[in-house]
């Protein structure tokens, strides 16, 4: 359980994305596409802000990494729910591709919870590229309409990032934060130290 008194400013930006969920769902329910789009844009903006502040102020922490990951995942899910209601034709036309991208994500989450009891917070470079691509595509679709090359890029980066996350889960016996990617994990002292202790 989180102790809110110990939250720093970067944590609060991450926590905002979680607190915004009821409002975003209400905007979907009432069909307020424009308000939903702008509020979702704010949520995505806080994702960039919290990471910048954490690094700039040197206030990174395991709690902050996990909170950031939860906020990211919830924002993505809310964005997809919004697309389902506001861009239903696009979703139905591309349903198979969306499922192909989303099922590995569900598998990755299941493996993480089975092994660590919580979501991963690796924050790899691929994850950041994937999140940026997802955010740009979802917001562009809501504001302006579909751009298919961006949609395909989102699918590709999403699948690659998910496969890397699954690989990293099997590489680390214990939950760790901030692993830049597979090749960095090969030299990560935290992983090597754990292997040496076995």
PyMOL commands that place a pseudoatom at each C-alpha (Angstrom):
pseudoatom trace, name=CA, resn=UNK, resi=1, chain=A, elem=C, hetatm=0, pos=[0.000, 0.000, 0.000]
pseudoatom trace, name=CA, resn=UNK, resi=2, chain=A, elem=C, hetatm=0, pos=[1.296, 3.438, -0.906]
pseudoatom trace, name=CA, resn=UNK, resi=3, chain=A, elem=C, hetatm=0, pos=[1.994, 6.047, 1.779]
pseudoatom trace, name=CA, resn=UNK, resi=4, chain=A, elem=C, hetatm=0, pos=[0.883, 9.237, 0.042]
pseudoatom trace, name=CA, resn=UNK, resi=5, chain=A, elem=C, hetatm=0, pos=[2.879, 11.416, 2.438]
pseudoatom trace, name=CA, resn=UNK, resi=6, chain=A, elem=C, hetatm=0, pos=[6.078, 10.020, 0.963]
pseudoatom trace, name=CA, resn=UNK, resi=7, chain=A, elem=C, hetatm=0, pos=[5.143, 10.817, -2.649]
pseudoatom trace, name=CA, resn=UNK, resi=8, chain=A, elem=C, hetatm=0, pos=[7.469, 13.219, -4.430]
pseudoatom trace, name=CA, resn=UNK, resi=9, chain=A, elem=C, hetatm=0, pos=[6.446, 15.551, -7.261]
pseudoatom trace, name=CA, resn=UNK, resi=10, chain=A, elem=C, hetatm=0, pos=[7.303, 13.015, -9.975]
pseudoatom trace, name=CA, resn=UNK, resi=11, chain=A, elem=C, hetatm=0, pos=[5.184, 10.371, -8.199]
pseudoatom trace, name=CA, resn=UNK, resi=12, chain=A, elem=C, hetatm=0, pos=[2.206, 12.745, -8.146]
pseudoatom trace, name=CA, resn=UNK, resi=13, chain=A, elem=C, hetatm=0, pos=[2.413, 13.263, -11.899]
pseudoatom trace, name=CA, resn=UNK, resi=14, chain=A, elem=C, hetatm=0, pos=[2.372, 9.479, -12.298]
pseudoatom trace, name=CA, resn=UNK, resi=15, chain=A, elem=C, hetatm=0, pos=[-0.472, 9.163, -9.807]
pseudoatom trace, name=CA, resn=UNK, resi=16, chain=A, elem=C, hetatm=0, pos=[-2.466, 11.768, -11.741]
pseudoatom trace, name=CA, resn=UNK, resi=17, chain=A, elem=C, hetatm=0, pos=[-2.789, 9.328, -14.643]
pseudoatom trace, name=CA, resn=UNK, resi=18, chain=A, elem=C, hetatm=0, pos=[-4.395, 6.806, -12.301]
pseudoatom trace, name=CA, resn=UNK, resi=19, chain=A, elem=C, hetatm=0, pos=[-6.689, 9.384, -10.662]
pseudoatom trace, name=CA, resn=UNK, resi=20, chain=A, elem=C, hetatm=0, pos=[-7.799, 10.638, -14.096]
pseudoatom trace, name=CA, resn=UNK, resi=21, chain=A, elem=C, hetatm=0, pos=[-9.308, 7.260, -15.009]
pseudoatom trace, name=CA, resn=UNK, resi=22, chain=A, elem=C, hetatm=0, pos=[-12.833, 7.855, -13.556]
pseudoatom trace, name=CA, resn=UNK, resi=23, chain=A, elem=C, hetatm=0, pos=[-13.037, 11.230, -15.316]
pseudoatom trace, name=CA, resn=UNK, resi=24, chain=A, elem=C, hetatm=0, pos=[-11.903, 9.751, -18.633]
pseudoatom trace, name=CA, resn=UNK, resi=25, chain=A, elem=C, hetatm=0, pos=[-14.401, 6.902, -18.321]
pseudoatom trace, name=CA, resn=UNK, resi=26, chain=A, elem=C, hetatm=0, pos=[-17.176, 9.408, -17.549]
pseudoatom trace, name=CA, resn=UNK, resi=27, chain=A, elem=C, hetatm=0, pos=[-16.278, 11.428, -20.650]
pseudoatom trace, name=CA, resn=UNK, resi=28, chain=A, elem=C, hetatm=0, pos=[-16.473, 8.241, -22.730]
pseudoatom trace, name=CA, resn=UNK, resi=29, chain=A, elem=C, hetatm=0, pos=[-19.821, 7.366, -21.157]
pseudoatom trace, name=CA, resn=UNK, resi=30, chain=A, elem=C, hetatm=0, pos=[-21.282, 10.783, -22.022]
pseudoatom trace, name=CA, resn=UNK, resi=31, chain=A, elem=C, hetatm=0, pos=[-19.809, 10.737, -25.507]
pseudoatom trace, name=CA, resn=UNK, resi=32, chain=A, elem=C, hetatm=0, pos=[-17.574, 13.774, -24.934]
pseudoatom trace, name=CA, resn=UNK, resi=33, chain=A, elem=C, hetatm=0, pos=[-14.974, 12.913, -27.548]
pseudoatom trace, name=CA, resn=UNK, resi=34, chain=A, elem=C, hetatm=0, pos=[-13.273, 16.322, -27.634]
pseudoatom trace, name=CA, resn=UNK, resi=35, chain=A, elem=C, hetatm=0, pos=[-12.956, 16.617, -23.856]
pseudoatom trace, name=CA, resn=UNK, resi=36, chain=A, elem=C, hetatm=0, pos=[-11.805, 13.011, -23.637]
pseudoatom trace, name=CA, resn=UNK, resi=37, chain=A, elem=C, hetatm=0, pos=[-9.128, 13.633, -26.286]
pseudoatom trace, name=CA, resn=UNK, resi=38, chain=A, elem=C, hetatm=0, pos=[-7.757, 16.697, -24.500]
pseudoatom trace, name=CA, resn=UNK, resi=39, chain=A, elem=C, hetatm=0, pos=[-7.770, 15.025, -21.080]
pseudoatom trace, name=CA, resn=UNK, resi=40, chain=A, elem=C, hetatm=0, pos=[-6.045, 11.965, -22.537]
pseudoatom trace, name=CA, resn=UNK, resi=41, chain=A, elem=C, hetatm=0, pos=[-3.446, 14.301, -24.055]
pseudoatom trace, name=CA, resn=UNK, resi=42, chain=A, elem=C, hetatm=0, pos=[-2.807, 15.718, -20.569]
pseudoatom trace, name=CA, resn=UNK, resi=43, chain=A, elem=C, hetatm=0, pos=[-2.380, 12.187, -19.190]
pseudoatom trace, name=CA, resn=UNK, resi=44, chain=A, elem=C, hetatm=0, pos=[0.171, 11.366, -21.869]
pseudoatom trace, name=CA, resn=UNK, resi=45, chain=A, elem=C, hetatm=0, pos=[1.965, 14.660, -21.171]
pseudoatom trace, name=CA, resn=UNK, resi=46, chain=A, elem=C, hetatm=0, pos=[2.354, 13.779, -17.486]
pseudoatom trace, name=CA, resn=UNK, resi=47, chain=A, elem=C, hetatm=0, pos=[4.175, 10.607, -18.565]
pseudoatom trace, name=CA, resn=UNK, resi=48, chain=A, elem=C, hetatm=0, pos=[6.905, 12.719, -20.136]
pseudoatom trace, name=CA, resn=UNK, resi=49, chain=A, elem=C, hetatm=0, pos=[6.950, 15.156, -17.227]
pseudoatom trace, name=CA, resn=UNK, resi=50, chain=A, elem=C, hetatm=0, pos=[7.305, 12.627, -14.381]
pseudoatom trace, name=CA, resn=UNK, resi=51, chain=A, elem=C, hetatm=0, pos=[10.269, 10.863, -15.967]
pseudoatom trace, name=CA, resn=UNK, resi=52, chain=A, elem=C, hetatm=0, pos=[12.013, 14.161, -16.697]
pseudoatom trace, name=CA, resn=UNK, resi=53, chain=A, elem=C, hetatm=0, pos=[11.472, 15.426, -13.149]
pseudoatom trace, name=CA, resn=UNK, resi=54, chain=A, elem=C, hetatm=0, pos=[12.617, 12.165, -11.569]
pseudoatom trace, name=CA, resn=UNK, resi=55, chain=A, elem=C, hetatm=0, pos=[15.882, 12.236, -13.508]
pseudoatom trace, name=CA, resn=UNK, resi=56, chain=A, elem=C, hetatm=0, pos=[16.406, 15.985, -13.215]
pseudoatom trace, name=CA, resn=UNK, resi=57, chain=A, elem=C, hetatm=0, pos=[15.770, 16.118, -9.466]
pseudoatom trace, name=CA, resn=UNK, resi=58, chain=A, elem=C, hetatm=0, pos=[17.431, 12.730, -8.865]
pseudoatom trace, name=CA, resn=UNK, resi=59, chain=A, elem=C, hetatm=0, pos=[14.363, 11.358, -7.114]
pseudoatom trace, name=CA, resn=UNK, resi=60, chain=A, elem=C, hetatm=0, pos=[14.038, 8.068, -8.979]
pseudoatom trace, name=CA, resn=UNK, resi=61, chain=A, elem=C, hetatm=0, pos=[12.882, 5.108, -6.904]
pseudoatom trace, name=CA, resn=UNK, resi=62, chain=A, elem=C, hetatm=0, pos=[11.476, 1.605, -7.251]
pseudoatom trace, name=CA, resn=UNK, resi=63, chain=A, elem=C, hetatm=0, pos=[8.094, 2.901, -6.081]
pseudoatom trace, name=CA, resn=UNK, resi=64, chain=A, elem=C, hetatm=0, pos=[8.185, 5.683, -8.645]
pseudoatom trace, name=CA, resn=UNK, resi=65, chain=A, elem=C, hetatm=0, pos=[9.123, 3.277, -11.441]
pseudoatom trace, name=CA, resn=UNK, resi=66, chain=A, elem=C, hetatm=0, pos=[6.279, 0.938, -10.553]
pseudoatom trace, name=CA, resn=UNK, resi=67, chain=A, elem=C, hetatm=0, pos=[3.792, 3.806, -10.218]
pseudoatom trace, name=CA, resn=UNK, resi=68, chain=A, elem=C, hetatm=0, pos=[4.899, 5.156, -13.590]
pseudoatom trace, name=CA, resn=UNK, resi=69, chain=A, elem=C, hetatm=0, pos=[4.400, 1.737, -15.201]
pseudoatom trace, name=CA, resn=UNK, resi=70, chain=A, elem=C, hetatm=0, pos=[0.921, 1.341, -13.706]
pseudoatom trace, name=CA, resn=UNK, resi=71, chain=A, elem=C, hetatm=0, pos=[-0.009, 4.825, -14.905]
pseudoatom trace, name=CA, resn=UNK, resi=72, chain=A, elem=C, hetatm=0, pos=[1.277, 4.053, -18.400]
pseudoatom trace, name=CA, resn=UNK, resi=73, chain=A, elem=C, hetatm=0, pos=[-0.629, 0.780, -18.641]
pseudoatom trace, name=CA, resn=UNK, resi=74, chain=A, elem=C, hetatm=0, pos=[-3.879, 2.284, -17.382]
pseudoatom trace, name=CA, resn=UNK, resi=75, chain=A, elem=C, hetatm=0, pos=[-3.572, 5.249, -19.763]
pseudoatom trace, name=CA, resn=UNK, resi=76, chain=A, elem=C, hetatm=0, pos=[-3.057, 2.883, -22.710]
pseudoatom trace, name=CA, resn=UNK, resi=77, chain=A, elem=C, hetatm=0, pos=[-6.092, 0.794, -21.731]
pseudoatom trace, name=CA, resn=UNK, resi=78, chain=A, elem=C, hetatm=0, pos=[-8.270, 3.894, -21.309]
pseudoatom trace, name=CA, resn=UNK, resi=79, chain=A, elem=C, hetatm=0, pos=[-7.058, 5.180, -24.670]
pseudoatom trace, name=CA, resn=UNK, resi=80, chain=A, elem=C, hetatm=0, pos=[-8.044, 1.886, -26.322]
pseudoatom trace, name=CA, resn=UNK, resi=81, chain=A, elem=C, hetatm=0, pos=[-11.444, 1.971, -24.610]
pseudoatom trace, name=CA, resn=UNK, resi=82, chain=A, elem=C, hetatm=0, pos=[-11.915, 5.491, -25.951]
pseudoatom trace, name=CA, resn=UNK, resi=83, chain=A, elem=C, hetatm=0, pos=[-11.041, 4.337, -29.458]
pseudoatom trace, name=CA, resn=UNK, resi=84, chain=A, elem=C, hetatm=0, pos=[-13.509, 1.468, -29.158]
pseudoatom trace, name=CA, resn=UNK, resi=85, chain=A, elem=C, hetatm=0, pos=[-16.333, 3.912, -28.482]
pseudoatom trace, name=CA, resn=UNK, resi=86, chain=A, elem=C, hetatm=0, pos=[-15.292, 6.886, -30.604]
pseudoatom trace, name=CA, resn=UNK, resi=87, chain=A, elem=C, hetatm=0, pos=[-13.605, 5.058, -33.515]
pseudoatom trace, name=CA, resn=UNK, resi=88, chain=A, elem=C, hetatm=0, pos=[-15.495, 1.782, -33.479]
pseudoatom trace, name=CA, resn=UNK, resi=89, chain=A, elem=C, hetatm=0, pos=[-15.384, 1.331, -37.268]
pseudoatom trace, name=CA, resn=UNK, resi=90, chain=A, elem=C, hetatm=0, pos=[-11.591, 1.603, -37.296]
pseudoatom trace, name=CA, resn=UNK, resi=91, chain=A, elem=C, hetatm=0, pos=[-11.284, -0.836, -34.380]
pseudoatom trace, name=CA, resn=UNK, resi=92, chain=A, elem=C, hetatm=0, pos=[-13.579, -3.395, -36.032]
pseudoatom trace, name=CA, resn=UNK, resi=93, chain=A, elem=C, hetatm=0, pos=[-11.797, -3.112, -39.383]
pseudoatom trace, name=CA, resn=UNK, resi=94, chain=A, elem=C, hetatm=0, pos=[-8.414, -3.747, -37.723]
pseudoatom trace, name=CA, resn=UNK, resi=95, chain=A, elem=C, hetatm=0, pos=[-9.550, -5.979, -34.882]
pseudoatom trace, name=CA, resn=UNK, resi=96, chain=A, elem=C, hetatm=0, pos=[-7.309, -8.926, -35.789]
pseudoatom trace, name=CA, resn=UNK, resi=97, chain=A, elem=C, hetatm=0, pos=[-4.122, -6.829, -35.797]
pseudoatom trace, name=CA, resn=UNK, resi=98, chain=A, elem=C, hetatm=0, pos=[-5.085, -5.214, -32.499]
pseudoatom trace, name=CA, resn=UNK, resi=99, chain=A, elem=C, hetatm=0, pos=[-5.664, -8.642, -30.928]
pseudoatom trace, name=CA, resn=UNK, resi=100, chain=A, elem=C, hetatm=0, pos=[-2.321, -9.887, -32.282]
pseudoatom trace, name=CA, resn=UNK, resi=101, chain=A, elem=C, hetatm=0, pos=[-0.635, -6.974, -30.484]
pseudoatom trace, name=CA, resn=UNK, resi=102, chain=A, elem=C, hetatm=0, pos=[-2.728, -7.100, -27.297]
pseudoatom trace, name=CA, resn=UNK, resi=103, chain=A, elem=C, hetatm=0, pos=[-2.671, -10.839, -26.506]
pseudoatom trace, name=CA, resn=UNK, resi=104, chain=A, elem=C, hetatm=0, pos=[1.142, -10.977, -26.036]
pseudoatom trace, name=CA, resn=UNK, resi=105, chain=A, elem=C, hetatm=0, pos=[0.787, -7.970, -23.703]
pseudoatom trace, name=CA, resn=UNK, resi=106, chain=A, elem=C, hetatm=0, pos=[-1.743, -9.881, -21.578]
pseudoatom trace, name=CA, resn=UNK, resi=107, chain=A, elem=C, hetatm=0, pos=[0.586, -12.900, -21.542]
pseudoatom trace, name=CA, resn=UNK, resi=108, chain=A, elem=C, hetatm=0, pos=[3.500, -10.695, -20.458]
pseudoatom trace, name=CA, resn=UNK, resi=109, chain=A, elem=C, hetatm=0, pos=[1.427, -9.188, -17.634]
pseudoatom trace, name=CA, resn=UNK, resi=110, chain=A, elem=C, hetatm=0, pos=[0.307, -12.643, -16.492]
pseudoatom trace, name=CA, resn=UNK, resi=111, chain=A, elem=C, hetatm=0, pos=[3.882, -13.944, -16.396]
pseudoatom trace, name=CA, resn=UNK, resi=112, chain=A, elem=C, hetatm=0, pos=[5.045, -10.849, -14.484]
pseudoatom trace, name=CA, resn=UNK, resi=113, chain=A, elem=C, hetatm=0, pos=[2.324, -11.157, -11.836]
pseudoatom trace, name=CA, resn=UNK, resi=114, chain=A, elem=C, hetatm=0, pos=[2.914, -14.897, -11.517]
pseudoatom trace, name=CA, resn=UNK, resi=115, chain=A, elem=C, hetatm=0, pos=[6.656, -14.386, -10.992]
pseudoatom trace, name=CA, resn=UNK, resi=116, chain=A, elem=C, hetatm=0, pos=[6.908, -11.034, -9.201]
pseudoatom trace, name=CA, resn=UNK, resi=117, chain=A, elem=C, hetatm=0, pos=[3.412, -10.424, -7.890]
pseudoatom trace, name=CA, resn=UNK, resi=118, chain=A, elem=C, hetatm=0, pos=[3.279, -7.097, -9.741]
pseudoatom trace, name=CA, resn=UNK, resi=119, chain=A, elem=C, hetatm=0, pos=[3.819, -5.488, -13.123]
pseudoatom trace, name=CA, resn=UNK, resi=120, chain=A, elem=C, hetatm=0, pos=[7.304, -4.995, -14.508]
pseudoatom trace, name=CA, resn=UNK, resi=121, chain=A, elem=C, hetatm=0, pos=[9.014, -1.611, -14.551]
pseudoatom trace, name=CA, resn=UNK, resi=122, chain=A, elem=C, hetatm=0, pos=[11.923, -2.291, -16.885]
pseudoatom trace, name=CA, resn=UNK, resi=123, chain=A, elem=C, hetatm=0, pos=[11.422, 0.978, -18.802]
pseudoatom trace, name=CA, resn=UNK, resi=124, chain=A, elem=C, hetatm=0, pos=[13.422, -0.262, -21.768]
pseudoatom trace, name=CA, resn=UNK, resi=125, chain=A, elem=C, hetatm=0, pos=[14.225, 1.896, -24.771]
pseudoatom trace, name=CA, resn=UNK, resi=126, chain=A, elem=C, hetatm=0, pos=[11.819, -0.222, -26.809]
pseudoatom trace, name=CA, resn=UNK, resi=127, chain=A, elem=C, hetatm=0, pos=[9.097, 0.359, -24.218]
pseudoatom trace, name=CA, resn=UNK, resi=128, chain=A, elem=C, hetatm=0, pos=[9.604, 4.112, -24.452]
pseudoatom trace, name=CA, resn=UNK, resi=129, chain=A, elem=C, hetatm=0, pos=[9.519, 4.060, -28.263]
pseudoatom trace, name=CA, resn=UNK, resi=130, chain=A, elem=C, hetatm=0, pos=[6.407, 1.874, -28.157]
pseudoatom trace, name=CA, resn=UNK, resi=131, chain=A, elem=C, hetatm=0, pos=[4.657, 4.135, -25.633]
pseudoatom trace, name=CA, resn=UNK, resi=132, chain=A, elem=C, hetatm=0, pos=[5.439, 7.270, -27.661]
pseudoatom trace, name=CA, resn=UNK, resi=133, chain=A, elem=C, hetatm=0, pos=[4.186, 5.620, -30.859]
pseudoatom trace, name=CA, resn=UNK, resi=134, chain=A, elem=C, hetatm=0, pos=[1.015, 4.431, -29.120]
pseudoatom trace, name=CA, resn=UNK, resi=135, chain=A, elem=C, hetatm=0, pos=[0.330, 7.840, -27.642]
pseudoatom trace, name=CA, resn=UNK, resi=136, chain=A, elem=C, hetatm=0, pos=[0.870, 9.678, -30.918]
pseudoatom trace, name=CA, resn=UNK, resi=137, chain=A, elem=C, hetatm=0, pos=[-1.293, 7.228, -32.863]
pseudoatom trace, name=CA, resn=UNK, resi=138, chain=A, elem=C, hetatm=0, pos=[-4.178, 7.208, -30.370]
pseudoatom trace, name=CA, resn=UNK, resi=139, chain=A, elem=C, hetatm=0, pos=[-4.237, 11.000, -30.028]
pseudoatom trace, name=CA, resn=UNK, resi=140, chain=A, elem=C, hetatm=0, pos=[-3.852, 11.561, -33.777]
pseudoatom trace, name=CA, resn=UNK, resi=141, chain=A, elem=C, hetatm=0, pos=[-6.719, 9.166, -34.472]
pseudoatom trace, name=CA, resn=UNK, resi=142, chain=A, elem=C, hetatm=0, pos=[-8.947, 10.920, -31.934]
pseudoatom trace, name=CA, resn=UNK, resi=143, chain=A, elem=C, hetatm=0, pos=[-8.146, 14.429, -33.164]
pseudoatom trace, name=CA, resn=UNK, resi=144, chain=A, elem=C, hetatm=0, pos=[-7.620, 13.956, -36.900]
pseudoatom trace, name=CA, resn=UNK, resi=145, chain=A, elem=C, hetatm=0, pos=[-8.357, 10.401, -38.027]
pseudoatom trace, name=CA, resn=UNK, resi=146, chain=A, elem=C, hetatm=0, pos=[-6.304, 7.277, -38.828]
pseudoatom trace, name=CA, resn=UNK, resi=147, chain=A, elem=C, hetatm=0, pos=[-2.771, 7.242, -40.206]
pseudoatom trace, name=CA, resn=UNK, resi=148, chain=A, elem=C, hetatm=0, pos=[-2.124, 3.657, -41.197]
pseudoatom trace, name=CA, resn=UNK, resi=149, chain=A, elem=C, hetatm=0, pos=[1.674, 3.655, -41.344]
pseudoatom trace, name=CA, resn=UNK, resi=150, chain=A, elem=C, hetatm=0, pos=[1.650, 4.968, -37.762]
pseudoatom trace, name=CA, resn=UNK, resi=151, chain=A, elem=C, hetatm=0, pos=[-0.842, 2.268, -36.796]
pseudoatom trace, name=CA, resn=UNK, resi=152, chain=A, elem=C, hetatm=0, pos=[1.389, -0.465, -38.247]
pseudoatom trace, name=CA, resn=UNK, resi=153, chain=A, elem=C, hetatm=0, pos=[4.446, 1.026, -36.553]
pseudoatom trace, name=CA, resn=UNK, resi=154, chain=A, elem=C, hetatm=0, pos=[2.563, 0.980, -33.231]
pseudoatom trace, name=CA, resn=UNK, resi=155, chain=A, elem=C, hetatm=0, pos=[1.711, -2.708, -33.707]
pseudoatom trace, name=CA, resn=UNK, resi=156, chain=A, elem=C, hetatm=0, pos=[5.292, -3.680, -34.608]
pseudoatom trace, name=CA, resn=UNK, resi=157, chain=A, elem=C, hetatm=0, pos=[6.916, -1.743, -31.755]
pseudoatom trace, name=CA, resn=UNK, resi=158, chain=A, elem=C, hetatm=0, pos=[4.294, -3.026, -29.326]
pseudoatom trace, name=CA, resn=UNK, resi=159, chain=A, elem=C, hetatm=0, pos=[4.907, -6.683, -30.187]
pseudoatom trace, name=CA, resn=UNK, resi=160, chain=A, elem=C, hetatm=0, pos=[8.709, -6.296, -30.160]
pseudoatom trace, name=CA, resn=UNK, resi=161, chain=A, elem=C, hetatm=0, pos=[8.610, -4.492, -26.815]
pseudoatom trace, name=CA, resn=UNK, resi=162, chain=A, elem=C, hetatm=0, pos=[6.348, -7.143, -25.299]
pseudoatom trace, name=CA, resn=UNK, resi=163, chain=A, elem=C, hetatm=0, pos=[8.591, -9.986, -26.476]
pseudoatom trace, name=CA, resn=UNK, resi=164, chain=A, elem=C, hetatm=0, pos=[11.613, -8.217, -24.989]
pseudoatom trace, name=CA, resn=UNK, resi=165, chain=A, elem=C, hetatm=0, pos=[9.771, -7.726, -21.687]
pseudoatom trace, name=CA, resn=UNK, resi=166, chain=A, elem=C, hetatm=0, pos=[8.917, -11.444, -21.550]
pseudoatom trace, name=CA, resn=UNK, resi=167, chain=A, elem=C, hetatm=0, pos=[12.566, -12.292, -22.243]
pseudoatom trace, name=CA, resn=UNK, resi=168, chain=A, elem=C, hetatm=0, pos=[13.701, -9.971, -19.438]
pseudoatom trace, name=CA, resn=UNK, resi=169, chain=A, elem=C, hetatm=0, pos=[11.248, -11.518, -16.987]
pseudoatom trace, name=CA, resn=UNK, resi=170, chain=A, elem=C, hetatm=0, pos=[12.872, -14.896, -17.568]
pseudoatom trace, name=CA, resn=UNK, resi=171, chain=A, elem=C, hetatm=0, pos=[16.338, -13.338, -17.235]
pseudoatom trace, name=CA, resn=UNK, resi=172, chain=A, elem=C, hetatm=0, pos=[15.659, -11.763, -13.820]
pseudoatom trace, name=CA, resn=UNK, resi=173, chain=A, elem=C, hetatm=0, pos=[14.617, -13.952, -10.915]
pseudoatom trace, name=CA, resn=UNK, resi=174, chain=A, elem=C, hetatm=0, pos=[13.818, -10.897, -8.791]
pseudoatom trace, name=CA, resn=UNK, resi=175, chain=A, elem=C, hetatm=0, pos=[11.864, -7.750, -9.691]
pseudoatom trace, name=CA, resn=UNK, resi=176, chain=A, elem=C, hetatm=0, pos=[14.144, -4.940, -10.848]
pseudoatom trace, name=CA, resn=UNK, resi=177, chain=A, elem=C, hetatm=0, pos=[13.585, -1.488, -12.282]
pseudoatom trace, name=CA, resn=UNK, resi=178, chain=A, elem=C, hetatm=0, pos=[15.080, 0.432, -15.178]
pseudoatom trace, name=CA, resn=UNK, resi=179, chain=A, elem=C, hetatm=0, pos=[16.660, -2.095, -17.536]
pseudoatom trace, name=CA, resn=UNK, resi=180, chain=A, elem=C, hetatm=0, pos=[17.419, -0.385, -20.838]
pseudoatom trace, name=CA, resn=UNK, resi=181, chain=A, elem=C, hetatm=0, pos=[16.982, -3.540, -22.898]
pseudoatom trace, name=CA, resn=UNK, resi=182, chain=A, elem=C, hetatm=0, pos=[18.086, -7.092, -23.586]
pseudoatom trace, name=CA, resn=UNK, resi=183, chain=A, elem=C, hetatm=0, pos=[21.723, -6.295, -24.402]
pseudoatom trace, name=CA, resn=UNK, resi=184, chain=A, elem=C, hetatm=0, pos=[22.063, -4.128, -21.297]
pseudoatom trace, name=CA, resn=UNK, resi=185, chain=A, elem=C, hetatm=0, pos=[20.548, -6.933, -19.214]
pseudoatom trace, name=CA, resn=UNK, resi=186, chain=A, elem=C, hetatm=0, pos=[23.312, -9.281, -20.322]
pseudoatom trace, name=CA, resn=UNK, resi=187, chain=A, elem=C, hetatm=0, pos=[25.824, -7.067, -18.463]
pseudoatom trace, name=CA, resn=UNK, resi=188, chain=A, elem=C, hetatm=0, pos=[23.560, -5.967, -15.616]
pseudoatom trace, name=CA, resn=UNK, resi=189, chain=A, elem=C, hetatm=0, pos=[25.337, -6.483, -12.281]
pseudoatom trace, name=CA, resn=UNK, resi=190, chain=A, elem=C, hetatm=0, pos=[22.016, -7.075, -10.509]
pseudoatom trace, name=CA, resn=UNK, resi=191, chain=A, elem=C, hetatm=0, pos=[21.281, -10.080, -12.694]
pseudoatom trace, name=CA, resn=UNK, resi=192, chain=A, elem=C, hetatm=0, pos=[24.833, -11.390, -12.617]
pseudoatom trace, name=CA, resn=UNK, resi=193, chain=A, elem=C, hetatm=0, pos=[25.054, -11.061, -8.830]
pseudoatom trace, name=CA, resn=UNK, resi=194, chain=A, elem=C, hetatm=0, pos=[21.821, -13.008, -8.440]
pseudoatom trace, name=CA, resn=UNK, resi=195, chain=A, elem=C, hetatm=0, pos=[23.117, -15.763, -10.721]
pseudoatom trace, name=CA, resn=UNK, resi=196, chain=A, elem=C, hetatm=0, pos=[26.394, -15.964, -8.772]
pseudoatom trace, name=CA, resn=UNK, resi=197, chain=A, elem=C, hetatm=0, pos=[24.482, -16.379, -5.504]
pseudoatom trace, name=CA, resn=UNK, resi=198, chain=A, elem=C, hetatm=0, pos=[22.615, -19.410, -6.759]
for i in range(1, 198): cmd.bond("trace and resi %d" % i, "trace and resi %d" % (i + 1))
show_as sticks, trace
zoom trace
